[in-house]
Amino acid sequence: MAQYLKRGASAETRADADRKVRDIVEAALADIEQRGDAAVRDRSIRFDGWDREDYRLTDTEIQACVDSLTPQERKDIEFAQTQVRNFAQVQRASMKDVEVETLPGVILGHKNIPLNSAGCYVPGGKYPLLAGAHMSVITAKVAGVKRVLTCAPPFQGRPARAIVAAQALAGADVIYALGGIQAVGAMALGTASIDPVDILVGPGNAFVAEAKRQLFGRVGIDLFAGPTETLIIADEVGCDPEIAATDILGQVEHGPDSPGVLLTNSEKFARETMSEIERLLQILPTADHARKAWDTFGEVIVADSTEEMVAIADEIASEHVQVMTADPQYFLDNMTNYGALFLGSRTNVSFGDKVIGTNHTLPTRKAARYTGGLWVGKFLKTCTYQRIETDEASALIGDYCSRLCALEGFAGHGEQANIRVRRFGGREVPYAGQTEPTPETAA
């Protein structure tokens, strides 16, 4: 039986916070839909202190952001983008169009068709998270999306230069300096100055995540997302308390609602890691955010066995899961619910967030039970087609279809089959709903 040395906030506390966010977002989206650009501008002024006639950046403004990069900054961004592009291209190559003759004369197939447009949100309120540009824009472009829009909030009263440069280098077609609900709302609903998109992707704060949730159905979204989550699975062989503590605090600095969980099979290791967390919180520059998150949402769990660790990890279904144990491969082979796995102490979530090449837009709040993260496939529609090339095949399928439609009572569907049996099979069949004439009734 697992022992909890520390528990996070209750489900009721989280639900209450969610309700407040939901109401705010619903009202904001209704206003954007009704007033369009005026509502977008009002919110940009109110929340970002950012006012302009047109929030689309000009080519000159974009080039100025690119030119502002030092040679090393540009080299670093281009390195990260190369890694993301390389892995996205491997993913795209794995998705094949298919066509097969399932019966003589019956051809079935599917095509992977890129979406026509995508709206990519790059968060940048407290920190200019330029990696969001690599993960969304490059992935969309590798998939073949024709029109990619990006939005990121201004940073310190002007376009966030590093984000804008990353968006441009990634291949964005249109770049807006907009943040928050107003950004995702405008991209999804459209305004007089912003054409609507087919899908919204990218992480964001609780308001951005809720806006995407409410807009789902009117547009596609990558996934339902909440605050960043990290789960550290560690033991005394594969890790040490300082690394475990560092990797927890390295993620909960995202914000005061970011859960960080330690799962281990050693109470000694757990308590030493908790002590290390307290020590590091005295010196970490982002300790204010990290402290709130750790105090409110941090958890420490001690399991009895490796098997129980897997079961608990699958129940948590965390966005990020670092496995630093004697046998990380065991978790790769046996875990089923996670956004992304980071295996061994040589890697960590930050590598995935920034540079290594896997996508950092991942499922949270147990969504890992039913979806993975953002990838090339999110920008593709796998659409089927069928073709029948012979009269015999049409009549054969028609016979089966007619009888199955009769079982369901769908007369019109049945007649679609029957007419082809008559035309291509040369056989007289009654119209759907008619009774086959018998010798007695025929006489």
Summary of the structure (lengths in Angstrom):
residues: 443
radius of gyration: 27.3
end to end distance: 80.8
largest distance: 100.8
contacts: 1509
relative contact order: 0.13
helix: 49%
strand: 17%
